[in-house]
Amino acid sequence: MTREALKDVILEIIAGIDEDADASTLEPDKPLRDQLDLDSMDFLDIVMELRKRYKLQIPEADYPQLATLESCVNYLEPRLANV
C-alpha cells in the first residue's frame, strides 16, 4: 500500500468517526487529536478500525506512534506493505 493510499485510509476512518473533520486543513506533523478535537475514545475508535480492517495487532505501547497523520503512515507503511 502506498503512502498516499494509507493517508486516504486514515482520513476515511477519521471522517467516519468525526463527520465535521476537515481533512484539507490537516497538518501532517501535528497531533490529530489537537487538530480535530478528538477525545480518547475517538482515537481508540481509529485504532480499532485499523485493527479490524487490516487484521493488525497494534499494542497500546505503540499508540503514541499514531499521534500525527505522518507518524500513522510511518507506523503502518511497513506493516501494510503487502496489502
N, C-alpha and C positions, 0 to 999 in steps of 0.2 A: 504494500500500500504506500502510495506516495505521501510526502509531507502535506501537500495541498489537500489530498483526499482525507488525511487524518484531521486537518483543520476543519474541513467541511463536516465531518462526522461529529466532532466535538461541538461545533456550532449548532448542528442539527439537534443534538442532545440537549444543549442549553436552551434552545428555542422551545423544545418540548416541555421543559421544566419552567421556564420563565418566558411567557408569551410576549412580555414587554421588552425583552432584551434586544438591544440594538447592536448587532454584530459589526456593523460598519464603523462603529466608534471604538471598538476594542483595540487596545494597545497590547501587542503580543507579549511584552515583557513585564506587564503589570498584573498583580493578582486579580484573578477573575472575580473572587468574592468581593473585592473592593469596587471594581468597575461595574458589576452587575447587581450589587447589593444582595448577594446570595447568602443565605444563612447556612448553618452547618448541615441541616437536613437536605437542602438543595444540593450542596456539594456532595453529600453522600449519595444522593439520587444520581448524580452524574457518574460517580464511580461505579455504582451498582449497574447502571445501564451499560457502561463499558464492559463490565464483567459479564453481563448477560449476553450482549451481542457477540462478543468475541471469545467467550469462554476463557477469560483471563483471570488469573489469580493476582490480585493487587493487594499486597499486605498493607495493613494500616500504617506501618512504619514508612511506606512509600508515598503516602498521601501528600506530604509536602512537595514531592516532585511533580504534583499535578496542579500546583498553585496558579500557574500562568498558562496562557494558550501555548506559548513557545515551549515551556517545560513539559506540558502534556504531550506535545508532539515528540519532543526529545525522548521522553519516557516510553511512549507507545511505539515509536517507529521500529526499534529492533524487535519488539515483541510481536508486531503485526507484519513483519517483513514478507511473510509468505501468504498473506491474506489477499 
